[in-house]
């Protein structure tokens, strides 16, 4: 963005730009050395939709997981999270805050939202909870009309009591659906300051400006002789769409926000002492069209599909870094990296050692960014959808090919599209995907758009490549445990964060 001095850039999950495909026999190892892995207790599940959709759910990031904020805090940094959390909040009561950021290494959760920023939080944009789609209104109407016609013709006799029951059930279902949708902003759109709800539902129009001011204040106020170093994690609360309309304005807001933080660092003479990393978590949300048919979705260019998928359009995102004097200006890295690399990078830069009781999937980025090495340490990358291993990427050490294999793919709607308009986002549970045996295989060095799967007739090494990838995949699958059970995902009234009372719809005015 214009407010960032592009001292360095890399692309998350992006392969080498290679002009040659194919793979030599030397590129395929005979065996893959087994490793002992810590059982991952992170946020993963095998249910639909696979993310927390209630503030009043009891699941969250387990306390035994080690975050980069915990490491930085142990090394003497003052740590803060300003923005989106979405990793759980409470366990047994609305005030126990067992999953709160303060339990994961953050000194301050100055200003943020514990859930994602739903379209329901934007007045007039409709709802993502399309419950009405799953209610059998058409079936009930057909039954009632058929019964009335047959009763009129004397074929059957329908009592007034039965008719009343059917009409009552239909009316009750309609009222509950409408009532739930009307309650969503009060239950979901919660703004917190540390452990206190300060606005419910929050006002989204100036949310970016308010969060940015909080971020600037944190850097200015917390730097001192006692705490000479600060660690700020600032996940934006914007939605997953881009290009034009309301989100076009949001892009300008993000640009302004980043500029404000960069100017603060420059004003405090912290340019050479601060690593700034700006990236995205996923591609554009292609299904984002308002109930009024206003198009908010963005474009992922030549890359297929978008958010909630492991096609390149869903996982290939830009990353920009600045650290004058430490990262060469203008350097571009075109290697497969991952947001998982942030953890070991922060740990190394803080002067700490990473945990030794588990295998960390990420790798320290500094050798790659500073030009000491040309290849990413990620020979394999494993792309999950919920707790299901969806795809595997393999970049052999002595080959220009970047192989990617899909074990299943989402069922698009319409079928000839690249999005899931029938469900607002693509799901990965049975009934919403197509399984592939053998897996779909692509060489991204020759087909970045993933347009044409390879076959044994078009790729001589087809089965050899898949065999290597499956051996690596089998080892990795065993390290993931489903933690997001139905019980952890469901709404529990006693866990609902509320700044007033339920009878007052948990309303409170804008935070001052």
Buried (B, 14 or more C-beta within 10 A) or exposed (E): BEBBBBBBBBBBBBBBEBEEBBBEEEBBEEEBEEEEBBEBBEBBBBBBBBBBBBBBBBBBBBEEBBBBBBBBBEBEBBBBBBBBBBBBBBBEEBEEBBBBBBBBBBBBBBBBBBBBBBBBBBEEBBBBBBEEEEBEEEEBEEEBEEBEEEBEEEEEEBEEEEBEEBEEEBEEBEEEBEEEBEEBBBBBBBBBBBEEBBBBBBBBEEBBEBBBBBBBBBBEEBBEEEEEBBBBBBBBBBBBBBEBBEBBEBBEBBBBBBBBBBEBBEEEEBBEBBBBBBBBEBBBBBBBBBEEEEEBBBBBEEBBBBBBBBBBBBBBBEBBBBBBEBBEEEBEBBBBBBBBBBBBBBBBBBEBEBBEEBEBBBBBBBBBBBEEEEEBBBBBBBBBBBBBBBBBBBBBEEBBBBBBBBBBBBBBBEEEEBBBBBBBBBBBBEEBBEEBEBBBBBBBBBBBBBEEBBEEEEBEBBEBBBEBBBEBBEBBEEBBEEBBEEEBBEEBEEBBBBBEEEEEBBBBEEBE
